[in-house]
């Protein structure tokens, strides 16, 4: 599947922290930047951290397979090996997970490995990997 890259702009309260988190911890190469924003390459997708210290972050959650999933959130669907490597790197770095690396919908259509964590500004991220990549949009 060849998809066009998506673009996502999100608020942060400290660009240096965003640079360390997205650039160093997640390994996103940095693109253009200015005094109030930084472009990052998230596996070929453009995400942009915008300095917006006054942005209000209200967060809700929805129950999904017994876990309180933070809303809003964003992330990627990785291959299983890449997901495991990222989960290991984040765990070794001491990242506090909202939902630790786990398998949900086990033995059902859409079985997936998933993990949720927050960036330094409190934005929620989910990275997942499908047991069967063709089942990304499977219905129960």
Backbone bond lengths (Angstrom), bond angles and torsions (degrees), N, CA, C in turn:
res aa  C-N    CA-C-N  psi(-1)  N-CA   C-N-CA  omega(-1)  CA-C   N-CA-C  phi
1 X - - - 1.452 - - 1.533 107.36 -
2 X 1.313 116.83 124.75 1.458 121.90 178.76 1.524 108.28 -110.27
3 X 1.315 115.99 108.78 1.461 121.22 -176.38 1.520 110.69 -107.31
4 X 1.334 116.85 147.86 1.463 118.17 173.23 1.530 109.29 -70.66
5 X 1.313 117.43 150.12 1.462 119.30 178.79 1.527 110.80 -67.11
6 X 1.322 115.59 143.95 1.460 119.14 174.45 1.520 108.59 -94.48
7 X 1.328 115.09 165.61 1.456 123.24 178.31 1.519 106.99 -126.61
8 X 1.324 116.73 131.52 1.458 121.32 178.26 1.515 108.41 -137.95
9 X 1.327 116.80 126.68 1.463 122.85 174.30 1.525 107.31 -109.09
10 X 1.332 116.54 136.64 1.461 120.52 -177.10 1.524 109.35 -144.11
11 X 1.336 116.78 155.75 1.459 120.33 -176.58 1.524 112.34 -84.32
12 X 1.322 115.71 144.99 1.462 122.68 170.57 1.522 107.60 -136.12
13 X 1.327 115.83 160.73 1.463 118.87 179.63 1.528 112.96 -107.13
14 X 1.338 117.10 -0.68 1.462 121.21 -179.17 1.531 108.09 -157.09
15 X 1.333 116.61 112.40 1.466 119.84 -177.49 1.525 112.44 -68.93
16 X 1.319 118.45 -33.21 1.468 119.87 178.89 1.529 110.35 -64.61
17 X 1.323 117.25 -41.15 1.470 120.91 177.18 1.518 110.65 -65.53
18 X 1.339 117.00 -40.71 1.466 120.80 177.85 1.525 110.19 -62.92
19 X 1.315 116.87 -41.26 1.471 121.41 179.78 1.535 110.36 -62.32
20 X 1.326 117.35 -43.45 1.470 120.29 178.34 1.525 110.72 -65.81
21 X 1.330 117.28 -45.66 1.465 121.54 -175.76 1.529 111.76 -66.90
22 X 1.333 116.31 -56.33 1.468 119.72 -176.03 1.524 111.67 -76.29
23 X 1.323 116.94 -41.11 1.459 120.25 -177.13 1.515 113.50 -76.46
24 X 1.333 116.58 -51.26 1.457 119.73 -174.97 1.526 112.68 -86.32
25 X 1.329 118.06 -52.94 1.464 120.52 -175.10 1.531 111.93 -71.15
26 X 1.333 117.25 -50.00 1.465 119.50 -179.30 1.523 113.08 -84.27
27 X 1.331 118.11 -12.46 1.456 121.41 176.41 1.516 114.53 74.94
28 X 1.330 116.97 28.15 1.473 121.09 179.06 1.523 109.57 -85.76
29 X 1.339 118.09 117.49 1.460 118.90 176.60 1.528 110.80 -60.19
30 X 1.321 114.58 142.11 1.462 119.91 179.66 1.519 109.74 -85.27
31 X 1.323 115.23 138.45 1.459 121.13 174.78 1.518 109.49 -102.90
32 X 1.310 115.35 -133.84 1.457 119.71 179.12 1.527 109.64 -69.21
33 X 1.337 115.35 158.76 1.456 119.90 175.47 1.517 109.11 -155.56
34 X 1.301 114.73 164.05 1.459 122.94 175.72 1.523 106.47 -144.21
35 X 1.317 116.62 -172.74 1.462 119.99 -178.49 1.524 112.77 -65.85
36 X 1.339 118.02 -18.97 1.467 120.21 -174.21 1.521 114.18 -123.35
37 X 1.332 118.54 6.42 1.471 119.97 179.29 1.523 111.03 -160.60
38 X 1.347 114.69 158.83 1.460 122.07 176.72 1.529 107.90 -140.02
39 X 1.326 116.27 129.11 1.469 122.13 171.30 1.526 108.97 -85.04
40 X 1.342 116.47 138.32 1.455 121.66 173.16 1.524 108.74 -128.50
41 X 1.320 115.15 148.76 1.461 122.82 176.17 1.529 107.38 -98.28
42 X 1.319 116.20 103.75 1.465 122.50 178.61 1.521 107.74 -98.55
43 X 1.334 116.74 87.71 1.469 122.64 -179.34 1.531 111.63 53.16
44 X 1.321 116.65 44.09 1.460 121.13 177.85 1.514 114.59 90.60
45 X 1.320 117.85 0.34 1.464 122.29 178.70 1.523 108.65 -109.71
46 X 1.324 115.85 143.82 1.458 120.53 -177.44 1.524 110.01 -92.77
47 X 1.331 115.39 114.23 1.460 119.86 172.06 1.518 107.01 -114.09
48 X 1.317 116.63 142.83 1.455 121.00 -174.35 1.521 109.50 -129.11
49 X 1.322 115.43 118.03 1.460 121.85 175.46 1.522 107.61 -85.25
50 X 1.329 116.36 116.60 1.467 122.11 178.89 1.518 109.22 -105.81
51 X 1.321 116.19 129.94 1.453 120.91 177.18 1.524 108.65 -67.89
52 X 1.318 115.87 114.72 1.477 122.24 -179.35 1.526 107.70 -149.48
53 X 1.351 117.17 69.34 1.459 120.00 -172.85 1.526 114.11 -61.81
54 X 1.314 118.39 -21.85 1.465 120.56 -179.72 1.513 114.05 -90.91
55 X 1.324 117.02 0.03 1.470 119.63 -177.76 1.528 109.66 -65.40
56 X 1.315 115.74 129.24 1.464 120.59 179.98 1.520 108.24 -83.34
57 X 1.317 116.18 128.60 1.457 120.66 178.17 1.516 108.95 -110.27
58 X 1.299 115.07 93.22 1.460 116.73 171.82 1.518 106.38 -91.72
59 X 1.294 115.44 142.05 1.459 119.04 -176.53 1.514 108.42 -134.06
60 X 1.288 114.16 135.51 1.455 121.78 173.43 1.519 106.71 -111.41
61 X 1.309 115.92 -177.98 1.455 119.63 173.06 1.516 109.03 -147.62
62 X 1.313 114.60 153.52 1.457 122.20 175.17 1.517 107.67 -123.97
63 X 1.320 116.39 143.57 1.454 120.51 177.48 1.524 109.07 -77.88
64 X 1.331 115.57 124.84 1.458 122.10 176.81 1.524 107.10 -132.71
65 X 1.308 116.39 113.96 1.458 122.65 178.21 1.530 111.77 50.30
66 X 1.339 115.23 42.46 1.458 120.95 175.54 1.515 116.03 84.77
67 X 1.330 118.46 5.05 1.462 122.03 179.01 1.527 109.62 -119.02
68 X 1.335 116.32 146.37 1.465 121.37 174.38 1.522 108.71 -85.45
69 X 1.323 115.78 101.89 1.460 122.57 -177.32 1.533 109.14 -85.11
70 X 1.348 117.02 124.03 1.462 119.37 -179.22 1.531 111.87 -68.95
71 X 1.326 114.71 139.78 1.462 122.41 178.06 1.522 107.03 -128.13
72 X 1.337 118.82 127.53 1.462 128.40 0.89 1.523 111.41 -81.42
73 X 1.347 114.64 165.71 1.453 122.01 171.77 1.522 108.77 -154.38
74 X 1.331 115.84 164.02 1.458 121.04 174.63 1.513 108.50 -145.26
75 X 1.319 116.97 166.43 1.456 121.20 178.87 1.503 111.35 172.09
76 X 1.333 115.31 -153.39 1.454 121.42 -177.05 1.515 110.87 -136.54
77 X 1.336 114.26 157.57 1.456 121.79 168.32 1.524 105.46 -101.61
78 X 1.322 115.72 113.05 1.454 122.28 -177.47 1.522 110.32 -101.41
79 X 1.314 116.39 168.92 1.452 120.63 166.75 1.527 108.20 -70.89
80 X 1.326 117.52 156.10 1.467 121.02 -174.77 1.530 112.38 -59.45
81 X 1.331 118.32 -42.32 1.465 119.92 179.82 1.526 111.32 -63.66
82 X 1.340 117.63 -42.39 1.460 121.44 177.72 1.523 110.83 -64.85
83 X 1.340 116.94 -38.58 1.468 121.14 179.01 1.534 109.78 -62.99
84 X 1.322 116.60 -46.39 1.471 120.29 179.73 1.534 111.15 -61.38
85 X 1.323 116.38 -42.07 1.467 120.31 179.83 1.529 110.29 -63.69
86 X 1.328 117.47 -42.85 1.464 120.46 178.45 1.522 110.67 -65.67
87 X 1.325 118.05 -43.82 1.466 121.29 178.69 1.522 110.12 -58.40
88 X 1.307 117.23 -42.16 1.464 121.53 179.14 1.526 110.61 -65.14
89 X 1.337 116.92 -46.13 1.472 120.92 -179.51 1.518 111.29 -61.37
90 X 1.339 117.21 -43.55 1.467 120.66 179.95 1.523 111.25 -66.71
91 X 1.332 116.76 -41.54 1.463 120.67 178.58 1.523 110.41 -62.40
92 X 1.331 116.97 -46.05 1.468 121.09 179.46 1.521 111.73 -63.82
93 X 1.343 117.39 -29.53 1.470 121.32 179.34 1.527 111.72 -81.36
94 X 1.336 117.29 -3.81 1.457 120.47 178.32 1.511 114.83 79.45
95 X 1.325 117.19 21.78 1.466 120.20 178.31 1.521 109.06 -63.61
96 X 1.330 115.49 134.53 1.464 120.92 176.51 1.524 107.79 -86.38
97 X 1.311 117.20 119.85 1.462 121.65 -177.17 1.523 110.75 -88.63
98 X 1.322 115.95 141.09 1.461 121.71 168.80 1.526 107.33 -74.09
99 X 1.318 116.24 -45.98 1.465 123.90 171.08 1.528 105.54 -129.95
100 X 1.329 117.49 113.69 1.462 119.60 -177.02 1.520 111.43 -65.70
101 X 1.335 117.10 163.44 1.466 120.35 177.99 1.530 110.61 -50.62
102 X 1.321 114.82 124.14 1.462 120.94 -174.53 1.524 110.09 -154.57
103 X 1.321 115.48 167.56 1.470 122.07 174.31 1.524 107.12 -106.41
104 X 1.324 116.26 130.96 1.463 119.01 175.07 1.523 109.64 -123.71
105 X 1.322 114.43 160.68 1.472 122.53 -175.15 1.531 110.35 57.22
106 X 1.342 115.41 36.76 1.462 120.65 -176.67 1.524 111.14 -57.11
107 X 1.334 115.64 132.54 1.475 124.50 179.62 1.522 112.86 63.89
108 X 1.339 117.36 19.80 1.464 122.12 177.29 1.531 108.33 -120.17
109 X 1.339 116.40 164.20 1.466 117.56 171.60 1.536 108.62 -58.21
110 X 1.294 116.80 136.18 1.459 120.09 -179.74 1.516 114.06 86.21
111 X 1.349 118.29 14.08 1.467 119.83 176.72 1.522 109.23 -53.43
112 X 1.340 115.82 135.45 1.453 119.28 -175.06 1.519 111.77 -151.59
113 X 1.317 114.72 151.01 1.456 122.42 168.02 1.522 106.03 -89.96
114 X 1.329 117.05 137.95 1.454 119.78 -177.90 1.513 110.81 -147.35
115 X 1.312 115.32 157.37 1.464 122.40 172.75 1.524 107.96 -155.16
116 X 1.319 114.74 145.95 1.460 122.46 178.65 1.517 108.99 -125.84
117 X 1.319 116.24 139.50 1.462 121.68 176.80 1.516 107.84 -154.13
118 X 1.336 116.32 167.50 1.458 122.19 -177.96 1.517 110.14 -109.14
119 X 1.336 115.71 146.20 1.458 119.33 171.12 1.540 107.55 -80.50
120 X 1.330 119.03 174.41 1.470 119.92 -177.20 1.528 114.17 -60.29
121 X 1.334 117.97 -22.58 1.464 121.25 178.81 1.523 112.31 -89.21
122 X 1.332 117.92 -3.30 1.461 120.97 179.12 1.510 114.75 94.87
123 X 1.328 118.50 6.43 1.465 120.89 175.69 1.525 108.91 -73.87
124 X 1.327 116.56 133.06 1.465 121.36 -178.61 1.522 110.29 -86.76
125 X 1.333 115.60 136.51 1.459 122.74 177.40 1.519 109.30 -124.45
126 X 1.328 115.44 143.47 1.459 121.76 172.66 1.518 107.94 -125.07
127 X 1.319 115.15 131.18 1.453 121.08 170.81 1.517 106.22 -120.11
128 X 1.319 115.66 131.71 1.455 120.36 -177.57 1.507 110.35 -136.00
129 X 1.333 115.52 166.71 1.460 123.39 174.34 1.518 106.75 -144.58
130 X 1.306 115.92 136.00 1.457 121.02 -178.10 1.521 110.53 -88.07
131 X 1.336 116.29 137.63 1.462 120.31 173.41 1.525 109.31 -59.61
132 X 1.329 116.16 -39.58 1.464 123.50 175.01 1.524 106.56 -125.67
133 X 1.340 118.80 101.30 1.456 120.79 -176.18 1.529 113.97 -53.07
134 X 1.320 117.94 -27.70 1.463 120.61 179.28 1.531 111.68 -70.50
135 X 1.326 117.23 -12.93 1.475 121.52 -177.13 1.527 112.28 -96.33
136 X 1.335 118.03 15.56 1.468 120.80 -179.24 1.526 111.88 -52.66
137 X 1.306 118.22 -39.77 1.455 121.75 -178.25 1.524 112.21 -109.80
138 X 1.337 116.67 24.13 1.467 121.15 -179.48 1.522 110.43 -65.14
139 X 1.303 115.62 146.58 1.461 121.53 174.81 1.515 108.61 -104.28
140 X 1.303 114.89 154.44 1.472 119.61 -178.43 1.500 111.70 -76.24
